Amino acid sequence: MYQKNLKRYIKMIVNPKTKLLLDSFINRPSSSVIVAGGIDTGAEQVVLELTTQLLGESSRHNIVQLFPEDGKGIGIEQVRDFKKSLTSLVKSKSDIARVAIVWSADLSTPEAQNAFLKLIEEPAKQTLLILQVSNSQKLLPTITSRCQTIPVLPITKAQAIEYSESLGLLSSEAQKALLITGGDSKSFSDYLSKATDTVDESITEAKLFITEPIFNRLLKAKRYEKSDSIQTLLNNIEKLSAGGLHASRNDKIQRWVNILKEVKDCRDKLSRNVSPKLIYLRLCISI
C-alpha cells in the first residue's frame, strides 16, 4: 500500500549495502535514479530518505508523485499529465529542488516508458526523477542503462536482532520475524510493531507478578512451562527492579536488590537446562 502523504518511519532499517549506495547517490545526485524493491521491502523508506536528504524537511511540498491506476498500471496519458506538473520552475539555488516519484514504474506500458525515457534524456530543471520498481527487468533497457539503480536488499540478521532488542524483544522473536518476512524491511518493522503490543502486556504481567500474593502467582504456572515465556518474565522483572532500585528510598532498596539477585540465579538455572516450570515455582516463592 502506498503512503500518498510521505512521512518518516519511526526508524529506517536498511541493508548496509543499500545504505552505502543510497549515501553515495545523496552525496553526488544525478537527475534520475531507480529504486529497485517492492513497497514491503522498504523501498518506500529509501525513496523517503532520498527526498528528505535532498530537499530538506521544509521543502516537502516540492514533491510530485505518479501512482499506477488500480489494475491498469501507468498509461501514456498519466505520464503526459505528470510531465505537465514538472514544467513550472522552482525558485531555489539548489541543484535538486524538486523530486518526481513514479511508483511501480515497471507497471508502465511501453509507450509510457518511452515517455519516461524522454524525461530522463531531457530532465526537468532542478528535478530528481525516482522510478520505484518491484522488477527492474520489466523496464526498457534504454532506461536502466541511463539510471543508477539502488537495490533494496533484505536486512541482515545482526540488524534484525539489534532492532528487536531496542524494542525490548528477544532475539528469537527477531529470527522468527526474519523467517516470516524474508528480511523485507517494512514487513519486518510492521511485524515487530505488533509484537511490541505483546511486550506491553508482558510488562504489565511482570508488574502484577511482583505485587500479587504467592497463591495468585501459582495459579499462572502453566503459562511459564517454556523457556521463552520464563525468559521474558525474568527480563521484565529485571527491568522493573532496576527502575525501582534507581527511584526508591533507602528503606526500599534492599528489596529490589534481592529481586535482581533472584533473577540472576534463575537465569543461571535456565542456562543449565533446569525446567522452566521449576524455575517459575522458585520465583513465586522467593520474590
PyRosetta script that sets phi, psi and omega in degrees:
from pyrosetta import init, pose_from_sequence

init()
pose = pose_from_sequence("MYQKNLKRYIKMIVNPKTKLLLDSFINRPSSSVIVAGGIDTGAEQVVLELTTQLLGESSRHNIVQLFPEDGKGIGIEQVRDFKKSLTSLVKSKSDIARVAIVWSADLSTPEAQNAFLKLIEEPAKQTLLILQVSNSQKLLPTITSRCQTIPVLPITKAQAIEYSESLGLLSSEAQKALLITGGDSKSFSDYLSKATDTVDESITEAKLFITEPIFNRLLKAKRYEKSDSIQTLLNNIEKLSAGGLHASRNDKIQRWVNILKEVKDCRDKLSRNVSPKLIYLRLCISI")
pose.set_psi(1, 131.7)
pose.set_omega(1, -177.6)
pose.set_phi(2, -83.4)
pose.set_psi(2, 143.1)
pose.set_omega(2, 172.3)
pose.set_phi(3, -92.5)
pose.set_psi(3, 97.3)
pose.set_omega(3, -174.7)
pose.set_phi(4, -68.0)
pose.set_psi(4, -27.1)
pose.set_omega(4, 170.5)
pose.set_phi(5, -103.2)
pose.set_psi(5, 100.2)
pose.set_omega(5, -174.4)
pose.set_phi(6, -62.1)
pose.set_psi(6, 134.9)
pose.set_omega(6, 177.8)
pose.set_phi(7, -145.0)
pose.set_psi(7, 156.4)
pose.set_omega(7, -178.2)
pose.set_phi(8, -72.1)
pose.set_psi(8, 141.9)
pose.set_omega(8, 170.9)
pose.set_phi(9, -80.4)
pose.set_psi(9, 160.3)
pose.set_omega(9, 179.9)
pose.set_phi(10, -56.2)
pose.set_psi(10, -43.1)
pose.set_omega(10, 178.3)
pose.set_phi(11, -153.3)
pose.set_psi(11, 133.9)
pose.set_omega(11, -179.6)
pose.set_phi(12, -93.3)
pose.set_psi(12, 123.3)
pose.set_omega(12, 175.9)
pose.set_phi(13, -108.3)
pose.set_psi(13, 116.8)
pose.set_omega(13, -177.0)
pose.set_phi(14, -131.3)
pose.set_psi(14, 134.7)
pose.set_omega(14, 175.8)
pose.set_phi(15, -51.9)
pose.set_psi(15, 139.2)
pose.set_omega(15, -176.9)
pose.set_phi(16, -55.3)
pose.set_psi(16, -38.1)
pose.set_omega(16, 179.7)
pose.set_phi(17, -67.7)
pose.set_psi(17, -40.8)
pose.set_omega(17, 176.2)
pose.set_phi(18, -63.4)
pose.set_psi(18, -42.5)
pose.set_omega(18, -179.7)
pose.set_phi(19, -62.2)
pose.set_psi(19, -38.0)
pose.set_omega(19, 179.5)
pose.set_phi(20, -63.2)
pose.set_psi(20, -45.5)
pose.set_omega(20, 178.7)
pose.set_phi(21, -66.8)
pose.set_psi(21, -38.0)
pose.set_omega(21, 179.1)
pose.set_phi(22, -62.9)
pose.set_psi(22, -48.3)
pose.set_omega(22, -179.9)
pose.set_phi(23, -63.9)
pose.set_psi(23, -38.6)
pose.set_omega(23, 179.5)
pose.set_phi(24, -62.5)
pose.set_psi(24, -42.3)
pose.set_omega(24, 179.5)
pose.set_phi(25, -67.9)
pose.set_psi(25, -40.9)
pose.set_omega(25, -179.8)
pose.set_phi(26, -61.6)
pose.set_psi(26, -37.9)
pose.set_omega(26, 179.5)
pose.set_phi(27, -70.6)
pose.set_psi(27, -32.6)
pose.set_omega(27, -179.7)
pose.set_phi(28, -136.5)
pose.set_psi(28, 71.8)
pose.set_omega(28, -175.8)
pose.set_phi(29, -71.9)
pose.set_psi(29, 146.0)
pose.set_omega(29, 170.5)
pose.set_phi(30, -106.5)
pose.set_psi(30, -170.0)
pose.set_omega(30, -174.9)
pose.set_phi(31, -87.3)
pose.set_psi(31, -7.3)
pose.set_omega(31, 179.9)
pose.set_phi(32, -154.3)
pose.set_psi(32, 150.5)
pose.set_omega(32, -179.8)
pose.set_phi(33, -154.1)
pose.set_psi(33, 148.2)
pose.set_omega(33, 175.2)
pose.set_phi(34, -106.3)
pose.set_psi(34, 127.4)
pose.set_omega(34, 172.5)
pose.set_phi(35, -104.7)
pose.set_psi(35, 109.3)
pose.set_omega(35, -171.7)
pose.set_phi(36, -99.0)
pose.set_psi(36, 104.1)
pose.set_omega(36, 178.5)
pose.set_phi(37, 169.0)
pose.set_psi(37, 144.6)
pose.set_omega(37, 178.2)
pose.set_phi(38, -69.2)
pose.set_psi(38, 168.3)
pose.set_omega(38, -177.8)
pose.set_phi(39, -58.5)
pose.set_psi(39, -40.9)
pose.set_omega(39, -178.0)
pose.set_phi(40, -73.6)
pose.set_psi(40, -11.7)
pose.set_omega(40, 179.7)
pose.set_phi(41, -79.1)
pose.set_psi(41, -14.4)
pose.set_omega(41, -174.7)
pose.set_phi(42, 107.4)
pose.set_psi(42, 7.3)
pose.set_omega(42, 179.3)
pose.set_phi(43, -59.0)
pose.set_psi(43, -36.4)
pose.set_omega(43, 179.8)
pose.set_phi(44, -62.8)
pose.set_psi(44, -37.1)
pose.set_omega(44, 177.9)
pose.set_phi(45, -65.3)
pose.set_psi(45, -41.4)
pose.set_omega(45, 179.9)
pose.set_phi(46, -64.9)
pose.set_psi(46, -43.5)
pose.set_omega(46, 177.6)
pose.set_phi(47, -61.1)
pose.set_psi(47, -43.3)
pose.set_omega(47, 179.1)
pose.set_phi(48, -62.0)
pose.set_psi(48, -41.9)
pose.set_omega(48, 179.4)
pose.set_phi(49, -63.7)
pose.set_psi(49, -40.4)
pose.set_omega(49, 177.1)
pose.set_phi(50, -59.6)
pose.set_psi(50, -49.1)
pose.set_omega(50, -177.7)
pose.set_phi(51, -65.0)
pose.set_psi(51, -41.2)
pose.set_omega(51, -178.0)
pose.set_phi(52, -66.6)
pose.set_psi(52, -44.4)
pose.set_omega(52, -178.0)
pose.set_phi(53, -68.6)
pose.set_psi(53, -37.2)
pose.set_omega(53, -175.6)
pose.set_phi(54, -85.6)
pose.set_psi(54, -31.8)
pose.set_omega(54, -178.9)
pose.set_phi(55, -98.7)
pose.set_psi(55, -29.0)
pose.set_omega(55, -172.1)
pose.set_phi(56, 84.7)
pose.set_psi(56, 158.8)
pose.set_omega(56, -176.4)
pose.set_phi(57, -62.9)
pose.set_psi(57, -29.7)
pose.set_omega(57, -173.0)
pose.set_phi(58, -80.6)
pose.set_psi(58, -11.3)
pose.set_omega(58, -175.6)
pose.set_phi(59, -113.6)
pose.set_psi(59, 27.6)
pose.set_omega(59, -174.9)
pose.set_phi(60, -68.3)
pose.set_psi(60, -17.4)
pose.set_omega(60, 177.9)
pose.set_phi(61, -72.7)
pose.set_psi(61, -11.6)
pose.set_omega(61, 178.7)
pose.set_phi(62, -89.4)
pose.set_psi(62, 43.7)
pose.set_omega(62, 178.7)
pose.set_phi(63, -120.5)
pose.set_psi(63, 127.6)
pose.set_omega(63, 176.8)
pose.set_phi(64, -114.4)
pose.set_psi(64, 130.4)
pose.set_omega(64, -176.1)
pose.set_phi(65, -124.6)
pose.set_psi(65, 145.4)
pose.set_omega(65, 176.2)
pose.set_phi(66, -125.7)
pose.set_psi(66, 123.8)
pose.set_omega(66, -178.7)
pose.set_phi(67, -112.8)
pose.set_psi(67, 146.8)
pose.set_omega(67, 176.6)
pose.set_phi(68, -69.6)
pose.set_psi(68, 145.7)
pose.set_omega(68, 174.6)
pose.set_phi(69, -74.3)
pose.set_psi(69, 143.0)
pose.set_omega(69, -178.3)
pose.set_phi(70, -55.2)
pose.set_psi(70, 120.4)
pose.set_omega(70, 176.5)
pose.set_phi(71, 74.2)
pose.set_psi(71, -0.2)
pose.set_omega(71, -176.8)
pose.set_phi(72, -120.0)
pose.set_psi(72, -17.6)
pose.set_omega(72, -175.9)
pose.set_phi(73, 77.1)
pose.set_psi(73, -147.5)
pose.set_omega(73, -177.8)
pose.set_phi(74, -121.0)
pose.set_psi(74, 122.6)
pose.set_omega(74, -179.2)
pose.set_phi(75, -104.5)
pose.set_psi(75, 174.4)
pose.set_omega(75, -174.8)
pose.set_phi(76, -63.3)
pose.set_psi(76, -37.0)
pose.set_omega(76, -178.6)
pose.set_phi(77, -64.7)
pose.set_psi(77, -38.3)
pose.set_omega(77, 176.9)
pose.set_phi(78, -62.2)
pose.set_psi(78, -41.8)
pose.set_omega(78, -178.8)
pose.set_phi(79, -66.0)
pose.set_psi(79, -38.5)
pose.set_omega(79, 178.6)
pose.set_phi(80, -62.2)
pose.set_psi(80, -43.4)
pose.set_omega(80, 177.5)
pose.set_phi(81, -64.6)
pose.set_psi(81, -38.4)
pose.set_omega(81, 179.4)
pose.set_phi(82, -62.0)
pose.set_psi(82, -44.0)
pose.set_omega(82, -178.0)
pose.set_phi(83, -67.5)
pose.set_psi(83, -33.4)
pose.set_omega(83, 178.2)
pose.set_phi(84, -62.1)
pose.set_psi(84, -35.7)
pose.set_omega(84, -178.3)
pose.set_phi(85, -71.8)
pose.set_psi(85, -10.6)
pose.set_omega(85, -179.6)
pose.set_phi(86, -99.7)
pose.set_psi(86, 2.5)
pose.set_omega(86, -175.9)
pose.set_phi(87, -79.9)
pose.set_psi(87, -24.5)
pose.set_omega(87, -179.0)
pose.set_phi(88, -70.4)
pose.set_psi(88, 144.6)
pose.set_omega(88, 179.9)
pose.set_phi(89, -80.1)
pose.set_psi(89, 148.4)
pose.set_omega(89, 177.3)
pose.set_phi(90, -106.3)
pose.set_psi(90, 126.7)
pose.set_omega(90, 179.7)
pose.set_phi(91, -80.8)
pose.set_psi(91, 95.9)
pose.set_omega(91, -179.8)
pose.set_phi(92, -164.2)
pose.set_psi(92, 148.2)
pose.set_omega(92, 176.4)
pose.set_phi(93, -87.6)
pose.set_psi(93, -7.6)
pose.set_omega(93, -177.8)
pose.set_phi(94, -72.5)
pose.set_psi(94, 147.4)
pose.set_omega(94, 177.2)
pose.set_phi(95, -63.4)
pose.set_psi(95, -39.9)
pose.set_omega(95, 177.6)
pose.set_phi(96, -114.8)
pose.set_psi(96, 109.9)
pose.set_omega(96, -178.1)
pose.set_phi(97, -120.0)
pose.set_psi(97, -4.0)
pose.set_omega(97, 179.4)
pose.set_phi(98, -149.2)
pose.set_psi(98, 145.1)
pose.set_omega(98, 178.4)
pose.set_phi(99, -121.5)
pose.set_psi(99, 128.0)
pose.set_omega(99, 176.9)
pose.set_phi(100, -109.9)
pose.set_psi(100, 119.8)
pose.set_omega(100, -174.4)
pose.set_phi(101, -113.4)
pose.set_psi(101, 127.9)
pose.set_omega(101, 173.6)
pose.set_phi(102, -110.8)
pose.set_psi(102, 111.8)
pose.set_omega(102, 179.5)
pose.set_phi(103, -84.6)
pose.set_psi(103, 135.5)
pose.set_omega(103, -179.7)
pose.set_phi(104, 54.6)
pose.set_psi(104, 50.9)
pose.set_omega(104, -179.8)
pose.set_phi(105, -63.2)
pose.set_psi(105, -22.4)
pose.set_omega(105, 179.0)
pose.set_phi(106, -71.5)
pose.set_psi(106, -8.2)
pose.set_omega(106, 176.4)
pose.set_phi(107, -94.2)
pose.set_psi(107, 8.9)
pose.set_omega(107, -179.9)
pose.set_phi(108, -78.1)
pose.set_psi(108, 149.6)
pose.set_omega(108, 174.5)
pose.set_phi(109, -69.7)
pose.set_psi(109, 159.6)
pose.set_omega(109, 177.1)
pose.set_phi(110, -54.9)
pose.set_psi(110, -38.1)
pose.set_omega(110, 179.7)
pose.set_phi(111, -64.9)
pose.set_psi(111, -41.9)
pose.set_omega(111, 178.9)
pose.set_phi(112, -65.7)
pose.set_psi(112, -39.7)
pose.set_omega(112, 179.8)
pose.set_phi(113, -65.4)
pose.set_psi(113, -36.2)
pose.set_omega(113, 176.0)
pose.set_phi(114, -64.3)
pose.set_psi(114, -32.7)
pose.set_omega(114, 176.4)
pose.set_phi(115, -68.9)
pose.set_psi(115, -37.0)
pose.set_omega(115, 175.6)
pose.set_phi(116, -65.0)
pose.set_psi(116, -39.8)
pose.set_omega(116, 179.1)
pose.set_phi(117, -58.7)
pose.set_psi(117, -41.5)
pose.set_omega(117, 178.6)
pose.set_phi(118, -62.1)
pose.set_psi(118, -39.7)
pose.set_omega(118, 179.8)
pose.set_phi(119, -68.0)
pose.set_psi(119, -33.3)
pose.set_omega(119, 177.8)
pose.set_phi(120, -71.1)
pose.set_psi(120, -40.6)
pose.set_omega(120, -178.6)
pose.set_phi(121, -73.7)
pose.set_psi(121, -31.8)
pose.set_omega(121, 179.1)
pose.set_phi(122, -126.6)
pose.set_psi(122, 73.1)
pose.set_omega(122, -172.5)
pose.set_phi(123, -65.4)
pose.set_psi(123, 148.0)
pose.set_omega(123, 173.5)
pose.set_phi(124, -67.4)
pose.set_psi(124, 148.6)
pose.set_omega(124, -175.7)
pose.set_phi(125, -63.2)
pose.set_psi(125, 137.3)
pose.set_omega(125, 175.3)
pose.set_phi(126, 57.3)
pose.set_psi(126, 27.7)
pose.set_omega(126, -174.8)
pose.set_phi(127, -121.5)
pose.set_psi(127, 132.5)
pose.set_omega(127, 172.0)
pose.set_phi(128, -99.9)
pose.set_psi(128, 126.2)
pose.set_omega(128, 176.3)
pose.set_phi(129, -99.0)
pose.set_psi(129, 121.2)
pose.set_omega(129, 177.8)
pose.set_phi(130, -111.1)
pose.set_psi(130, 122.1)
pose.set_omega(130, 174.8)
pose.set_phi(131, -104.6)
pose.set_psi(131, 110.9)
pose.set_omega(131, 176.5)
pose.set_phi(132, -92.8)
pose.set_psi(132, 129.2)
pose.set_omega(132, -177.3)
pose.set_phi(133, -136.4)
pose.set_psi(133, 150.0)
pose.set_omega(133, 171.1)
pose.set_phi(134, -87.7)
pose.set_psi(134, -31.7)
pose.set_omega(134, -178.6)
pose.set_phi(135, -137.4)
pose.set_psi(135, 101.8)
pose.set_omega(135, -176.7)
pose.set_phi(136, -67.5)
pose.set_psi(136, -18.1)
pose.set_omega(136, 179.6)
pose.set_phi(137, -70.3)
pose.set_psi(137, -14.5)
pose.set_omega(137, 178.0)
pose.set_phi(138, -84.8)
pose.set_psi(138, -7.0)
pose.set_omega(138, 175.6)
pose.set_phi(139, -83.5)
pose.set_psi(139, 155.2)
pose.set_omega(139, 175.5)
pose.set_phi(140, -62.3)
pose.set_psi(140, 137.0)
pose.set_omega(140, 177.5)
pose.set_phi(141, -55.0)
pose.set_psi(141, -30.7)
pose.set_omega(141, 179.5)
pose.set_phi(142, -68.0)
pose.set_psi(142, -22.9)
pose.set_omega(142, 175.7)
pose.set_phi(143, -80.8)
pose.set_psi(143, -50.3)
pose.set_omega(143, -176.9)
pose.set_phi(144, -63.4)
pose.set_psi(144, -30.4)
pose.set_omega(144, -179.3)
pose.set_phi(145, -73.7)
pose.set_psi(145, -18.4)
pose.set_omega(145, -177.0)
pose.set_phi(146, -102.3)
pose.set_psi(146, -3.3)
pose.set_omega(146, -177.0)
pose.set_phi(147, -124.0)
pose.set_psi(147, 144.3)
pose.set_omega(147, 168.4)
pose.set_phi(148, -72.3)
pose.set_psi(148, 141.4)
pose.set_omega(148, 178.3)
pose.set_phi(149, -111.1)
pose.set_psi(149, 130.5)
pose.set_omega(149, 173.8)
pose.set_phi(150, -108.9)
pose.set_psi(150, 104.2)
pose.set_omega(150, 179.0)
pose.set_phi(151, -78.0)
pose.set_psi(151, 135.3)
pose.set_omega(151, 178.1)
pose.set_phi(152, -91.9)
pose.set_psi(152, 98.6)
pose.set_omega(152, -175.3)
pose.set_phi(153, -87.1)
pose.set_psi(153, 156.3)
pose.set_omega(153, 176.8)
pose.set_phi(154, -60.1)
pose.set_psi(154, 147.7)
pose.set_omega(154, 177.2)
pose.set_phi(155, -69.0)
pose.set_psi(155, 157.8)
pose.set_omega(155, -177.7)
pose.set_phi(156, -85.0)
pose.set_psi(156, 163.9)
pose.set_omega(156, 177.8)
pose.set_phi(157, -61.3)
pose.set_psi(157, -41.5)
pose.set_omega(157, 179.8)
pose.set_phi(158, -61.3)
pose.set_psi(158, -42.3)
pose.set_omega(158, 178.0)
pose.set_phi(159, -63.5)
pose.set_psi(159, -41.8)
pose.set_omega(159, -178.6)
pose.set_phi(160, -61.6)
pose.set_psi(160, -45.1)
pose.set_omega(160, -178.6)
pose.set_phi(161, -66.6)
pose.set_psi(161, -44.4)
pose.set_omega(161, -179.6)
pose.set_phi(162, -60.7)
pose.set_psi(162, -43.6)
pose.set_omega(162, -178.6)
pose.set_phi(163, -67.2)
pose.set_psi(163, -42.9)
pose.set_omega(163, -178.8)
pose.set_phi(164, -65.4)
pose.set_psi(164, -39.0)
pose.set_omega(164, 179.2)
pose.set_phi(165, -67.3)
pose.set_psi(165, -31.3)
pose.set_omega(165, 177.1)
pose.set_phi(166, -66.7)
pose.set_psi(166, -20.5)
pose.set_omega(166, 177.6)
pose.set_phi(167, -95.1)
pose.set_psi(167, 1.6)
pose.set_omega(167, -179.7)
pose.set_phi(168, 82.9)
pose.set_psi(168, 20.1)
pose.set_omega(168, 180.0)
pose.set_phi(169, -101.1)
pose.set_psi(169, 157.4)
pose.set_omega(169, 178.7)
pose.set_phi(170, -75.1)
pose.set_psi(170, 155.2)
pose.set_omega(170, 178.0)
pose.set_phi(171, -62.8)
pose.set_psi(171, -29.3)
pose.set_omega(171, 178.1)
pose.set_phi(172, -63.8)
pose.set_psi(172, -32.0)
pose.set_omega(172, 177.6)
pose.set_phi(173, -68.4)
pose.set_psi(173, -37.0)
pose.set_omega(173, 178.2)
pose.set_phi(174, -64.3)
pose.set_psi(174, -44.7)
pose.set_omega(174, -178.6)
pose.set_phi(175, -66.2)
pose.set_psi(175, -36.3)
pose.set_omega(175, 176.2)
pose.set_phi(176, -64.4)
pose.set_psi(176, -43.4)
pose.set_omega(176, 179.5)
pose.set_phi(177, -64.6)
pose.set_psi(177, -38.7)
pose.set_omega(177, 177.4)
pose.set_phi(178, -61.2)
pose.set_psi(178, -43.4)
pose.set_omega(178, -178.6)
pose.set_phi(179, -64.0)
pose.set_psi(179, -42.4)
pose.set_omega(179, -176.8)
pose.set_phi(180, -71.5)
pose.set_psi(180, -40.5)
pose.set_omega(180, -173.6)
pose.set_phi(181, -95.5)
pose.set_psi(181, -10.8)
pose.set_omega(181, -177.5)
pose.set_phi(182, 69.8)
pose.set_psi(182, 16.6)
pose.set_omega(182, 179.3)
pose.set_phi(183, 82.6)
pose.set_psi(183, 6.8)
pose.set_omega(183, 176.2)
pose.set_phi(184, -66.1)
pose.set_psi(184, 122.0)
pose.set_omega(184, -168.9)
pose.set_phi(185, -55.9)
pose.set_psi(185, -51.2)
pose.set_omega(185, -176.1)
pose.set_phi(186, -68.4)
pose.set_psi(186, -43.0)
pose.set_omega(186, 178.6)
pose.set_phi(187, -60.9)
pose.set_psi(187, -40.2)
pose.set_omega(187, 179.1)
pose.set_phi(188, -62.9)
pose.set_psi(188, -47.3)
pose.set_omega(188, 179.9)
pose.set_phi(189, -61.9)
pose.set_psi(189, -42.9)
pose.set_omega(189, -179.8)
pose.set_phi(190, -63.7)
pose.set_psi(190, -41.1)
pose.set_omega(190, 179.9)
pose.set_phi(191, -61.5)
pose.set_psi(191, -45.7)
pose.set_omega(191, -177.3)
pose.set_phi(192, -71.8)
pose.set_psi(192, -29.1)
pose.set_omega(192, 178.2)
pose.set_phi(193, -64.4)
pose.set_psi(193, -33.2)
pose.set_omega(193, 175.4)
pose.set_phi(194, -71.9)
pose.set_psi(194, -35.8)
pose.set_omega(194, 179.9)
pose.set_phi(195, -65.9)
pose.set_psi(195, -29.5)
pose.set_omega(195, 179.9)
pose.set_phi(196, -67.4)
pose.set_psi(196, -24.4)
pose.set_omega(196, 174.4)
pose.set_phi(197, -61.7)
pose.set_psi(197, -38.5)
pose.set_omega(197, 177.4)
pose.set_phi(198, -66.8)
pose.set_psi(198, -36.0)
pose.set_omega(198, 178.3)
pose.set_phi(199, -60.9)
pose.set_psi(199, -44.1)
pose.set_omega(199, 178.5)
pose.set_phi(200, -58.0)
pose.set_psi(200, -41.6)
pose.set_omega(200, 178.4)
pose.set_phi(201, -64.9)
pose.set_psi(201, -39.6)
pose.set_omega(201, -177.7)
pose.set_phi(202, -70.5)
pose.set_psi(202, -31.7)
pose.set_omega(202, 174.8)
pose.set_phi(203, -64.6)
pose.set_psi(203, -44.2)
pose.set_omega(203, 177.8)
pose.set_phi(204, -60.3)
pose.set_psi(204, -41.0)
pose.set_omega(204, 179.0)
pose.set_phi(205, -63.1)
pose.set_psi(205, -39.5)
pose.set_omega(205, 179.1)
pose.set_phi(206, -66.6)
pose.set_psi(206, -40.0)
pose.set_omega(206, 177.2)
pose.set_phi(207, -60.1)
pose.set_psi(207, -43.0)
pose.set_omega(207, 179.8)
pose.set_phi(208, -64.8)
pose.set_psi(208, -41.0)
pose.set_omega(208, -179.5)
pose.set_phi(209, -58.2)
pose.set_psi(209, -42.8)
pose.set_omega(209, -176.8)
pose.set_phi(210, -64.9)
pose.set_psi(210, -32.9)
pose.set_omega(210, -172.2)
pose.set_phi(211, -100.4)
pose.set_psi(211, -20.5)
pose.set_omega(211, -172.6)
pose.set_phi(212, -83.0)
pose.set_psi(212, 161.5)
pose.set_omega(212, 179.3)
pose.set_phi(213, -64.8)
pose.set_psi(213, 157.5)
pose.set_omega(213, -178.5)
pose.set_phi(214, -57.8)
pose.set_psi(214, -41.3)
pose.set_omega(214, -177.5)
pose.set_phi(215, -57.9)
pose.set_psi(215, -43.3)
pose.set_omega(215, 179.3)
pose.set_phi(216, -64.5)
pose.set_psi(216, -36.7)
pose.set_omega(216, 177.8)
pose.set_phi(217, -63.6)
pose.set_psi(217, -43.9)
pose.set_omega(217, -176.5)
pose.set_phi(218, -63.8)
pose.set_psi(218, -29.6)
pose.set_omega(218, 179.3)
pose.set_phi(219, -65.6)
pose.set_psi(219, -19.5)
pose.set_omega(219, -177.4)
pose.set_phi(220, -99.8)
pose.set_psi(220, 12.0)
pose.set_omega(220, -172.6)
pose.set_phi(221, -57.3)
pose.set_psi(221, -33.9)
pose.set_omega(221, -176.8)
pose.set_phi(222, -65.2)
pose.set_psi(222, -22.7)
pose.set_omega(222, 179.0)
pose.set_phi(223, -69.2)
pose.set_psi(223, -20.3)
pose.set_omega(223, -170.3)
pose.set_phi(224, -118.9)
pose.set_psi(224, 43.0)
pose.set_omega(224, 179.3)
pose.set_phi(225, -93.5)
pose.set_psi(225, -2.2)
pose.set_omega(225, 179.2)
pose.set_phi(226, -117.4)
pose.set_psi(226, 151.5)
pose.set_omega(226, -176.1)
pose.set_phi(227, -59.1)
pose.set_psi(227, -42.1)
pose.set_omega(227, -177.4)
pose.set_phi(228, -61.3)
pose.set_psi(228, -41.9)
pose.set_omega(228, -176.3)
pose.set_phi(229, -68.5)
pose.set_psi(229, -41.6)
pose.set_omega(229, 179.2)
pose.set_phi(230, -71.2)
pose.set_psi(230, -34.0)
pose.set_omega(230, 177.8)
pose.set_phi(231, -64.5)
pose.set_psi(231, -41.2)
pose.set_omega(231, 177.7)
pose.set_phi(232, -63.0)
pose.set_psi(232, -43.2)
pose.set_omega(232, 178.5)
pose.set_phi(233, -61.4)
pose.set_psi(233, -44.9)
pose.set_omega(233, 179.0)
pose.set_phi(234, -61.9)
pose.set_psi(234, -43.2)
pose.set_omega(234, 179.3)
pose.set_phi(235, -59.7)
pose.set_psi(235, -43.9)
pose.set_omega(235, -176.7)
pose.set_phi(236, -72.9)
pose.set_psi(236, -37.4)
pose.set_omega(236, 175.4)
pose.set_phi(237, -63.2)
pose.set_psi(237, -38.9)
pose.set_omega(237, 178.1)
pose.set_phi(238, -63.3)
pose.set_psi(238, -43.9)
pose.set_omega(238, 178.9)
pose.set_phi(239, -61.5)
pose.set_psi(239, -45.7)
pose.set_omega(239, -179.1)
pose.set_phi(240, -65.5)
pose.set_psi(240, -38.4)
pose.set_omega(240, -178.8)
pose.set_phi(241, -69.5)
pose.set_psi(241, -40.0)
pose.set_omega(241, 178.2)
pose.set_phi(242, -63.2)
pose.set_psi(242, -40.3)
pose.set_omega(242, 176.5)
pose.set_phi(243, -66.5)
pose.set_psi(243, -40.7)
pose.set_omega(243, 178.3)
pose.set_phi(244, -64.8)
pose.set_psi(244, -38.4)
pose.set_omega(244, 179.6)
pose.set_phi(245, -62.7)
pose.set_psi(245, -39.6)
pose.set_omega(245, -178.2)
pose.set_phi(246, -71.0)
pose.set_psi(246, -34.2)
pose.set_omega(246, -172.0)
pose.set_phi(247, -97.8)
pose.set_psi(247, -9.9)
pose.set_omega(247, -171.4)
pose.set_phi(248, -81.2)
pose.set_psi(248, 157.7)
pose.set_omega(248, 170.1)
pose.set_phi(249, -73.7)
pose.set_psi(249, 166.0)
pose.set_omega(249, -176.0)
pose.set_phi(250, -57.0)
pose.set_psi(250, -36.7)
pose.set_omega(250, -176.6)
pose.set_phi(251, -73.8)
pose.set_psi(251, -10.1)
pose.set_omega(251, -179.9)
pose.set_phi(252, -106.0)
pose.set_psi(252, -10.9)
pose.set_omega(252, -172.6)
pose.set_phi(253, -61.6)
pose.set_psi(253, -42.0)
pose.set_omega(253, -174.5)
pose.set_phi(254, -59.7)
pose.set_psi(254, -33.9)
pose.set_omega(254, 179.4)
pose.set_phi(255, -63.0)
pose.set_psi(255, -44.4)
pose.set_omega(255, 179.8)
pose.set_phi(256, -67.9)
pose.set_psi(256, -35.5)
pose.set_omega(256, 176.6)
pose.set_phi(257, -61.8)
pose.set_psi(257, -43.1)
pose.set_omega(257, -179.9)
pose.set_phi(258, -64.7)
pose.set_psi(258, -40.3)
pose.set_omega(258, 179.3)
pose.set_phi(259, -64.4)
pose.set_psi(259, -45.1)
pose.set_omega(259, 179.5)
pose.set_phi(260, -61.1)
pose.set_psi(260, -38.8)
pose.set_omega(260, 177.6)
pose.set_phi(261, -64.7)
pose.set_psi(261, -41.0)
pose.set_omega(261, 179.8)
pose.set_phi(262, -66.6)
pose.set_psi(262, -38.5)
pose.set_omega(262, 176.7)
pose.set_phi(263, -61.0)
pose.set_psi(263, -43.8)
pose.set_omega(263, 178.7)
pose.set_phi(264, -61.2)
pose.set_psi(264, -44.4)
pose.set_omega(264, 179.2)
pose.set_phi(265, -62.4)
pose.set_psi(265, -41.0)
pose.set_omega(265, 179.7)
pose.set_phi(266, -66.1)
pose.set_psi(266, -38.8)
pose.set_omega(266, 177.8)
pose.set_phi(267, -62.7)
pose.set_psi(267, -42.9)
pose.set_omega(267, 179.0)
pose.set_phi(268, -58.9)
pose.set_psi(268, -42.3)
pose.set_omega(268, 179.5)
pose.set_phi(269, -66.7)
pose.set_psi(269, -39.0)
pose.set_omega(269, 178.8)
pose.set_phi(270, -63.1)
pose.set_psi(270, -38.5)
pose.set_omega(270, 178.9)
pose.set_phi(271, -67.9)
pose.set_psi(271, -20.9)
pose.set_omega(271, 178.1)
pose.set_phi(272, -96.7)
pose.set_psi(272, 16.8)
pose.set_omega(272, 175.4)
pose.set_phi(273, 65.4)
pose.set_psi(273, 27.9)
pose.set_omega(273, 171.1)
pose.set_phi(274, -69.1)
pose.set_psi(274, 144.3)
pose.set_omega(274, -177.5)
pose.set_phi(275, -54.5)
pose.set_psi(275, 127.6)
pose.set_omega(275, 177.7)
pose.set_phi(276, -55.1)
pose.set_psi(276, -34.9)
pose.set_omega(276, -179.5)
pose.set_phi(277, -65.9)
pose.set_psi(277, -40.9)
pose.set_omega(277, 178.2)
pose.set_phi(278, -65.6)
pose.set_psi(278, -38.8)
pose.set_omega(278, 178.4)
pose.set_phi(279, -63.6)
pose.set_psi(279, -41.2)
pose.set_omega(279, 179.7)
pose.set_phi(280, -64.0)
pose.set_psi(280, -43.0)
pose.set_omega(280, 179.5)
pose.set_phi(281, -61.7)
pose.set_psi(281, -40.8)
pose.set_omega(281, 176.6)
pose.set_phi(282, -62.1)
pose.set_psi(282, -42.9)
pose.set_omega(282, -179.0)
pose.set_phi(283, -62.4)
pose.set_psi(283, -39.7)
pose.set_omega(283, 179.4)
pose.set_phi(284, -57.8)
pose.set_psi(284, -41.1)
pose.set_omega(284, -173.8)
pose.set_phi(285, -84.4)
pose.set_psi(285, -33.6)
pose.set_omega(285, -170.2)
pose.set_phi(286, -86.2)
pose.set_psi(286, -22.8)
pose.set_omega(286, -178.8)
pose.set_phi(287, -92.3)
pose.dump_pdb("model.pdb")
